Amino acid sequence: MNGPLEIVGGVLLLLGSLFFLLSAIGMLRSGDAISRINNLSPATGLGLPLVIIGVTVQSFGHGSTGWMKIVFAVLSVVAALVVSSVGSNVLARAAYRSQDVLDPRTVGNALGDFEDLGEPQDPDEHPDHRRHQHAHPHE
């Protein structure tokens, strides 16, 4: 007989799997790398934590979860969120810097005002990299 924790864990696993499925469908429909990375966010941001929590809740229902497994589950969720955030940022930046053609449905260019990917610029002339005019005491 299934206890209530096993049912709740199963529902969480199904919800997490649904986020993975929807993300996969979205990635197949996307036309460029930046959109694909954006479509991956629900899987890594919601799907994976729901799967981890669902497995932990289900193992509670079986009576096989101790406090250390709960700590590992919490650490796994936090690590997954941090790694997916950093990884998505790095992948998106690399996709942007590749200057590949964007799908016409992709709108916005938040980095456009701050980054010119043309010829390398002299650091003294670039507004984001101006050196301070005063002398440093250790020079």
Backbone bond lengths (Angstrom), bond angles and torsions (degrees), N, CA, C in turn:
res aa  C-N    CA-C-N  psi(-1)  N-CA   C-N-CA  omega(-1)  CA-C   N-CA-C  phi
1 M - - - 1.454 - - 1.527 109.41 -
2 N 1.298 116.38 137.18 1.460 121.31 -179.65 1.519 109.74 -85.50
3 G 1.322 115.06 129.95 1.451 120.50 175.77 1.520 110.25 -83.26
4 P 1.316 116.72 170.61 1.465 119.52 -178.94 1.532 113.27 -63.52
5 L 1.330 117.71 -32.73 1.465 119.23 178.97 1.519 111.47 -68.75
6 E 1.328 116.53 -35.42 1.465 119.11 177.89 1.522 110.64 -66.94
7 I 1.326 117.01 -37.43 1.466 120.70 178.94 1.527 110.28 -68.45
8 V 1.335 117.21 -44.93 1.470 120.73 178.13 1.530 110.01 -61.81
9 G 1.319 116.80 -43.15 1.461 120.24 177.63 1.519 111.81 -61.47
10 G 1.334 116.84 -41.01 1.456 120.59 177.90 1.526 112.33 -64.20
11 V 1.332 116.61 -40.37 1.467 120.49 177.78 1.526 109.76 -63.87
12 L 1.329 117.23 -42.68 1.472 119.94 178.26 1.528 111.09 -63.04
13 L 1.337 116.73 -39.59 1.462 119.97 177.11 1.532 111.34 -64.00
14 L 1.323 117.20 -41.69 1.458 120.39 178.08 1.528 111.86 -64.78
15 L 1.338 116.83 -41.95 1.466 120.18 177.84 1.531 111.06 -62.89
16 G 1.328 116.45 -44.25 1.464 120.23 177.66 1.516 111.65 -61.07
17 S 1.332 116.20 -41.74 1.464 120.48 178.33 1.521 110.82 -65.64
18 L 1.335 117.51 -36.01 1.456 121.29 177.57 1.530 110.91 -62.72
19 F 1.339 117.22 -40.23 1.468 119.77 177.26 1.527 110.90 -63.68
20 F 1.342 116.92 -38.96 1.463 119.60 176.86 1.523 110.79 -64.21
21 L 1.336 117.09 -43.52 1.461 121.03 -179.99 1.530 111.47 -62.65
22 L 1.333 116.59 -47.02 1.464 120.07 179.93 1.528 111.65 -64.20
23 S 1.324 116.98 -37.09 1.466 120.11 177.03 1.523 111.00 -65.79
24 A 1.332 116.64 -40.64 1.464 120.09 178.94 1.529 111.02 -64.01
25 I 1.336 116.82 -42.43 1.471 119.99 177.49 1.522 110.31 -63.48
26 G 1.325 116.66 -42.94 1.461 120.39 177.95 1.514 112.55 -62.10
27 M 1.329 117.02 -38.17 1.461 120.02 178.88 1.528 111.11 -66.13
28 L 1.334 116.51 -37.57 1.463 119.24 178.88 1.523 111.69 -67.18
29 R 1.312 116.94 -31.04 1.464 120.89 -178.18 1.524 112.59 -85.51
30 S 1.321 118.30 -13.14 1.468 121.54 -176.93 1.520 110.63 -74.73
31 G 1.328 114.49 149.19 1.448 119.51 -176.27 1.512 115.37 -99.92
32 D 1.328 118.89 -12.95 1.458 120.09 -178.95 1.529 109.82 -145.02
33 A 1.331 114.60 171.02 1.462 120.20 -174.38 1.527 112.48 -65.82
34 I 1.311 117.71 -37.76 1.465 120.51 -177.80 1.530 110.13 -65.90
35 S 1.313 117.22 -40.20 1.466 120.29 177.46 1.522 111.01 -66.87
36 R 1.318 117.16 -37.56 1.472 120.09 178.52 1.515 110.97 -64.57
37 I 1.307 116.72 -41.24 1.469 119.62 177.84 1.520 109.91 -63.79
38 N 1.321 117.13 -40.57 1.452 121.43 177.88 1.530 110.99 -63.08
39 N 1.324 117.44 -38.64 1.463 120.88 179.51 1.516 112.61 -72.00
40 L 1.304 117.79 -17.39 1.459 121.04 178.12 1.532 112.15 -77.02
41 S 1.311 117.33 -19.20 1.467 121.68 -175.44 1.525 115.03 -57.17
42 P 1.343 120.29 -44.41 1.472 118.05 179.36 1.531 113.25 -61.28
43 A 1.327 117.03 -34.60 1.466 119.33 179.76 1.523 111.19 -68.14
44 T 1.322 116.19 -45.25 1.463 118.83 -177.43 1.519 112.82 -81.41
45 G 1.326 117.08 -29.50 1.466 120.11 -177.54 1.512 114.07 -85.75
46 L 1.326 117.84 -33.74 1.465 121.09 -178.63 1.525 112.74 -119.66
47 G 1.330 116.86 -41.77 1.459 120.04 -175.52 1.514 113.61 -62.83
48 L 1.318 117.09 -51.79 1.463 120.52 -178.43 1.525 112.90 -63.67
49 P 1.345 119.86 -45.74 1.469 118.13 175.91 1.533 112.85 -61.23
50 L 1.331 117.81 -37.81 1.467 119.26 178.37 1.526 111.17 -64.69
51 V 1.320 117.33 -38.38 1.470 120.30 178.08 1.531 110.34 -65.68
52 I 1.322 117.06 -44.84 1.470 120.32 179.99 1.524 110.68 -62.95
53 I 1.336 116.68 -45.57 1.468 120.28 179.46 1.526 110.32 -66.05
54 G 1.329 117.64 -39.43 1.458 121.43 178.66 1.513 112.50 -61.53
55 V 1.319 117.45 -43.40 1.468 120.87 177.69 1.527 110.08 -64.04
56 T 1.320 117.21 -40.96 1.465 120.60 179.88 1.522 111.02 -65.43
57 V 1.322 117.49 -43.64 1.473 120.84 179.39 1.520 110.04 -65.52
58 Q 1.329 117.92 -41.15 1.459 120.03 178.22 1.521 111.86 -63.78
59 S 1.312 117.15 -39.78 1.464 118.71 178.95 1.526 110.93 -68.95
60 F 1.338 117.37 -28.35 1.467 120.67 171.46 1.527 109.87 -62.13
61 G 1.332 116.96 -40.94 1.455 121.63 179.53 1.512 112.56 -63.96
62 H 1.328 116.59 -30.42 1.468 120.82 177.37 1.532 111.26 -84.07
63 G 1.316 116.79 -8.18 1.461 120.57 -179.67 1.510 113.79 78.96
64 S 1.334 117.32 19.40 1.464 119.60 -176.07 1.522 113.05 -111.07
65 T 1.329 117.89 19.66 1.460 119.86 -179.22 1.518 109.97 -112.46
66 G 1.317 114.52 124.40 1.457 120.43 173.00 1.517 109.23 -101.92
67 W 1.314 115.64 179.37 1.464 120.16 -178.05 1.521 112.37 -64.94
68 M 1.313 117.13 -31.45 1.467 118.81 179.70 1.523 111.17 -67.03
69 K 1.339 117.03 -35.82 1.466 119.30 177.65 1.526 110.95 -66.97
70 I 1.326 116.67 -32.91 1.459 119.87 176.50 1.523 110.13 -67.99
71 V 1.330 116.33 -42.59 1.469 120.37 177.55 1.526 109.94 -61.52
72 F 1.347 116.67 -42.77 1.462 119.75 178.25 1.529 111.37 -63.77
73 A 1.320 117.34 -37.25 1.464 120.62 178.74 1.525 110.59 -65.56
74 V 1.330 116.29 -44.11 1.472 119.59 179.13 1.529 110.06 -63.88
75 L 1.314 117.26 -44.56 1.462 120.44 177.68 1.523 111.71 -63.08
76 S 1.323 116.92 -36.90 1.461 120.70 178.23 1.523 111.39 -64.83
77 V 1.337 116.96 -41.79 1.465 120.38 178.59 1.523 110.02 -64.38
78 V 1.331 116.95 -46.33 1.471 120.51 -179.81 1.529 110.29 -62.74
79 A 1.326 116.92 -45.00 1.465 120.01 -179.89 1.520 110.80 -63.90
80 A 1.327 117.75 -40.59 1.465 120.64 179.43 1.522 110.95 -62.76
81 L 1.327 117.05 -41.33 1.464 119.94 179.64 1.525 112.04 -67.06
82 V 1.324 116.50 -41.25 1.473 119.89 -179.97 1.521 110.67 -67.88
83 V 1.331 116.29 -47.53 1.462 119.99 -177.61 1.525 110.70 -65.19
84 S 1.336 117.51 -40.83 1.471 118.84 -179.60 1.524 111.09 -67.93
85 S 1.325 117.72 -35.07 1.463 119.92 178.06 1.520 111.14 -66.07
86 V 1.311 116.39 -48.50 1.465 120.12 -179.24 1.525 110.25 -66.63
87 G 1.328 116.46 -43.55 1.462 120.08 179.95 1.518 112.49 -62.10
88 S 1.329 116.90 -42.84 1.461 120.37 178.67 1.524 111.22 -63.78
89 N 1.318 116.24 -39.55 1.460 120.32 179.40 1.530 110.56 -64.36
90 V 1.315 117.21 -44.69 1.464 121.14 -179.13 1.530 110.57 -66.27
91 L 1.334 116.88 -43.27 1.463 119.90 179.11 1.526 111.70 -64.33
92 A 1.324 116.59 -42.34 1.468 119.99 -179.83 1.527 110.61 -65.48
93 R 1.316 116.61 -40.41 1.466 119.43 179.23 1.531 110.62 -65.02
94 A 1.327 116.43 -41.29 1.469 119.72 178.03 1.528 110.67 -64.93
95 A 1.328 116.98 -40.15 1.467 120.25 178.41 1.521 110.38 -64.93
96 Y 1.312 117.03 -40.05 1.462 120.82 179.11 1.529 110.77 -65.94
97 R 1.321 116.44 -45.38 1.460 120.51 -177.18 1.523 112.37 -69.97
98 S 1.337 117.89 -19.43 1.470 119.87 177.44 1.522 111.57 -69.55
99 Q 1.334 116.67 -14.59 1.462 124.12 179.55 1.520 111.88 56.81
100 D 1.326 116.70 31.96 1.453 121.68 175.96 1.526 109.01 -69.14
101 V 1.295 117.00 155.01 1.465 121.79 -178.69 1.528 108.86 -67.57
102 L 1.337 115.84 131.30 1.457 121.12 179.07 1.514 110.47 -89.13
103 D 1.306 114.44 150.23 1.457 121.02 173.92 1.531 107.92 -63.87
104 P 1.321 119.18 140.72 1.466 120.18 179.58 1.532 113.31 -59.47
105 R 1.333 117.35 -22.44 1.464 119.85 178.76 1.528 112.22 -77.05
106 T 1.325 117.17 -13.75 1.461 120.93 178.02 1.521 107.67 -81.57
107 V 1.313 116.55 118.85 1.459 120.92 -178.45 1.515 109.70 -117.48
108 G 1.306 114.45 154.76 1.459 120.12 177.00 1.508 111.95 90.51
109 N 1.302 113.93 147.88 1.448 121.47 178.41 1.519 107.06 -151.68
110 A 1.297 116.26 79.97 1.456 121.02 -175.03 1.527 112.00 -64.62
111 L 1.317 118.16 -26.11 1.461 120.27 -178.37 1.530 112.33 -88.17
112 G 1.315 117.48 -9.53 1.455 121.16 -174.08 1.516 114.17 -58.12
113 D 1.321 118.79 -39.26 1.456 120.90 -177.69 1.518 112.73 -74.60
114 F 1.307 117.30 -18.28 1.458 120.36 -172.19 1.519 113.82 -107.80
115 E 1.309 117.00 -15.07 1.446 117.87 -171.33 1.522 110.71 -137.65
116 D 1.306 116.59 119.72 1.447 121.89 175.54 1.516 106.61 -102.09
117 L 1.318 116.44 117.42 1.451 119.83 -176.99 1.524 112.60 -92.54
118 G 1.323 116.36 12.63 1.461 120.38 178.28 1.527 110.79 -73.01
119 E 1.297 115.54 -137.73 1.460 121.21 179.89 1.529 110.71 -64.00
120 P 1.325 117.38 145.32 1.471 119.00 176.38 1.520 110.40 -59.56
121 Q 1.322 115.06 139.35 1.452 119.97 -177.51 1.522 110.68 -103.77
122 D 1.322 113.83 156.61 1.450 119.86 173.73 1.521 108.10 -70.41
123 P 1.341 119.43 127.95 1.468 120.81 -177.59 1.517 113.49 -57.14
124 D 1.345 118.17 -27.36 1.459 120.41 -179.97 1.526 111.59 -71.36
125 E 1.323 117.87 -25.76 1.455 121.30 -177.61 1.519 113.33 -91.81
126 H 1.313 118.40 -22.16 1.465 121.19 -177.56 1.525 109.56 -75.12
127 P 1.339 119.29 129.31 1.473 121.23 -174.39 1.529 113.69 -64.07
128 D 1.328 117.99 -26.51 1.462 119.38 -179.70 1.522 112.65 -83.27
129 H 1.335 117.16 -12.73 1.458 119.88 -175.30 1.521 112.60 -122.19
130 R 1.298 117.56 25.56 1.465 119.70 179.09 1.519 110.01 -63.87
131 R 1.300 113.46 136.52 1.462 118.25 177.71 1.518 108.49 -87.12
132 H 1.303 113.61 148.92 1.457 117.76 177.82 1.533 109.66 -68.62
133 Q 1.296 116.30 143.04 1.443 121.56 -176.13 1.536 113.07 -77.44
134 H 1.325 115.58 -21.85 1.471 116.90 -178.22 1.525 109.86 -81.56
135 A 1.314 115.31 152.49 1.457 120.77 -178.28 1.529 109.92 -78.02
136 H 1.316 115.23 143.33 1.464 119.54 176.37 1.525 108.72 -82.53
137 P 1.324 117.83 143.26 1.460 119.42 -175.45 1.527 113.18 -66.61
138 H 1.353 117.72 -19.17 1.465 119.07 -177.43 1.517 112.58 -94.88
139 E 1.317 118.34 5.27 1.480 119.51 -179.26 1.507 110.74 -88.15
